[in-house]
Amino acid sequence: MNALFATTPEPPYYAAIFTSQRHAGDQGYAAMADRMAELASQQPGYLGAESTRDAQGFGITVSYWVSEAAIHHWKQHAEHQIAQATGHTTWYEHFEVRIAKVERAYRKPA
């Protein structure tokens, strides 16, 4: 399997889809993004994530979770809330979060 793709179980599971447009400049973003990826991976119910950002600052991160409750607990995590608040005030021009239930998944055969 490609290391860029999350390894997920058979559905159902949940996806938190975060799309964002960043302001120019890092302002501590890279370090915090690395920390959030590390911290999320330690949370109960976390299954994996996939993320990309283009040269103009538009990004998409999809994190996969066993349940909506696991996503909610991650949203409430104290250190994650600090990152969210900084995102509101410093890093993001705009963002959207969507929560979806994955009911079917398939991949290219090996």
Steps between C-alpha positions, in 0.01 A plus 500: 500500500618853424624675818303813402171316543342421836445134575136468600285203600193376321218758527318640676728762654503880502696772325565855620569705187682827563544735204683827549654801337811616686629854538852555365793422730557215742451676837560173684256302287734219388610416853141500626379291205768241576402500867129461420574206268704335774240570769203391285672168431504434877125557546259212560310421183749659258548299181726720288512813287578629153603859434612729219555872443567687176738789435220755544424378853185296433504176697292194574550266794279198549532317829329165555338391826305203634207716616353848519572491873873453430494805270319701767757405765782604267330836438479552878865408571664795681809525280290461185276784620806726524587412139140566394498842667832594337363384166203734540715802586828442314526223240176468307333742265211250477432141598221245504456177691272222382432174681399201290421135556693275262265222400692357207866506398706333230847533347695413191569125498862400567 
